[in-house]
Amino acid sequence: MPYKSRTDLPESVQNVLPAHAQDIYKEAFNSAWHEYKDKADRRDDASREETAHKVAWAAVKHQYEKGDGERWYKK
């Protein structure tokens, strides 16, 4: 299920990522949701949603890193 806004993201994402990182997460998730809709396009047995979350976190990690505690910061 694609996310329409940052407020639709899981609380676990909203509580640890800054606003810009949430935007990255949302856009990457939505893109992956559409790109990996067919099971044959996924590398493993992960569900469409699991795959989209993995892609979204990978996109965030390109520009952000986890700091002390659970918060993420721009590299």
Secondary structure, 3 states (H helix, E strand, C coil): CCCCCHHHCCHHHHCCCCHHHHHHHHHHHHHHHHHCCCHHHCCCCCCHHHHHHHHHHHHHHHHEEECCCCCEEEC
